[in-house]
């Protein structure tokens, strides 16, 4: 074990010494290593796992000052989060010894009251300079830590896309008015100003280094709130520790005054732990401690036994018996990734958020069936999280497909609303969009070479379709009939999209609700397979690319 920890130390120290932008800062007596995680999504025993994070922290602490921080999306994404509404993960993070955290967009997936209760339970503070209630910050915008007389500040910022990528209703009052927000003006200036103020205030308090703990990412859909937007419109930030887009990029770019700013991502599911080292000479750089195996975790390979592993084991013990119950079977593999194409690095290419797949068809069919045989059904690709191998399906498998706890809802919609919803669904093509809908009960063609006619609101939600432009979606057929804009259809999906404006779907506001929050999404899938398909997924779902419901046309 000492050799392993020594190796980790050596790797971390190799990350330093690249730049000395803070050369005038007071000297540390020993190095400070800032470890950070992001987008763990309940992967408590995957990658490094929390046992590995604990081992890294404790090993480095023998020779260095060490801080451990998290950049959000920690409590949602796996059954251990769903079945405890995030509490099990907070318990583990308390044990591992996190020092600071910020909320990601998925920290709010169990409701505002639940997240605020979990924040109270945490032994570490949450910070954010832009998460506010009616204009007042919910958390402190920054926190200062001091080592050897040197002050290091941490500023928190959460993507304003949270209003759309979590459940919008959770940020509203009982009258449907937004009372919580993230400074989501369409220019980005409000966010830039809030971050700049926090940085300036921290500097005024004597901070020699200022780190932006961010859940912003690099997805174009998040403009003008991407990390690159923030860096180019601010000054005084030493480095950006970033999450949200699950990337592992290391970037150095210039701020608005021409100073170089380091930005780091650390991936997802604890496959990487970010590390920034401030050395005693004032130089700073960072990199990634990457766990490259998807077959075995660090804890299992190294046989790690520590308080982190104990906390993980305790959380799993309470859930394992229930999760391993076999509830269904599938005779075919069900996909979210392309079964053939890979990246240049040999990694899977996720297509569920931009193309039809057989698992997408299955999930949409389940909603249509369990909604009482509705005319059509939609399920957002971002809500379908893992693919399934042929064989037994456990409760854990099903919960992992649908981990969000959304509930079956049925409404009445016009054909025009269907057309607008489909247009919004494909507006980001050829790029990914979590709101890209898998469909049942209809077929359509889409031409992604045509500029999207969708117009967004200030909050990046659907506002309207510019009818002076050509629509991307055409030849929409419902039960083999042309979709007439005046027709009324029954639509099954979940409350997230139909009632709460999830993924920006506002076109359903005011629709007549026929069934509201009837059963959880995972139960919808279980019941469809067991009751309607006779317990086995097979006929009709053999093709990984689905049944030709969504047809791409054009170049």
Number of C-alpha atoms within 10 A of each C-alpha: 11 8 8 13 17 15 13 18 20 12 15 22 21 14 19 21 17 11 14 16 16 16 14 11 17 15 19 18 15 15 23 21 27 19 26 27 29 34 31 30 21 25 24 30 22 24 28 28 27 30 29 28 25 23 26 22 24 17 20 22 15 12 12 18 19 21 19 21 23 29 30 27 26 29 32 28 26 23 27 29 24 22 15 15 21 25 22 22 27 20 17 24 25 17 18 24 19 23 18 22 26 29 26 25 24 23 25 25 25 22 17 17 11 16 20 15 11 19 20 12 14 21 17 17 17 25 24 28 26 29 26 16 15 11 13 11 17 17 17 16 24 25 18 17 13 11 15 11 11 18 20 19 25 28 25 28 27 29 27 28 23 27 27 23 22 25 27 25 21 20 21 18 11 9 6 12 10 16 13 21 22 23 24 21 16 16 12 18 17 15 24 22 17 18 27 21 15 24 28 17 15 24 19 10 12 14 20 21 23 24 22 25 28 31 32 29 23 21 17 12 14 18 21 19 28 23 24 19 18 24 26 17 19 19 21 21 24 23 24 26 33 34 32 26 19 18 18 21 15 14 14 14 14 16 20 14 11 10 16 20 20 21 25 25 32 31 24 25 24 28 26 25 28 27 27 24 25 26 21 17 18 21 20 25 22 26 25 23 19 16 18 13 12 9 8 15 21 22 22 17 9 12 12 17 14 16 17 25 26 16 21 23 16 12 20 17 10 11 15 15 10 12 18 13 14 14 18 23 21 18 15 19 19 26 25 26 21 16 15 8 12 13 8 7 6 8 10 15 14 16 18 30 28 24 25 26 27 25 27 31 26 23 31 27 26 29 30 28 21 23 25 12 16 21 19 24 27 29 27 25 28 19 25 22 18 19 19 19 15 14 14 16 20 18 22 21 24 25 25 22 24 25 25 26 22 22 19 26 26 29 23 20 22 19 19 16 20 21 21 22 22 22 23 31 27 25 26 21 20 13 14 21 22 18 27 28 28 31 27 27 20 19 18 18 18 22 19 20 12 16 14 21 18 23 15 15 13 12 19 20 22 23 18 16 18 12 9 7 12 13 21 22 25 18 13 22 16 18 13 10 10 12 21 15 13 11 10 16 18 20 27 31 30 28 25 27 23 25 24 23 23 24 27 26 22 21 21 20 13 12 15 12 15 13 15 15 16 16 16 18 28 24 19 24 23 22 18 23 22 15 11 14 14 12 17 19 23 15 10 11 21 16 16 21 24 21 16 15 21 22 16 15 13 9 7
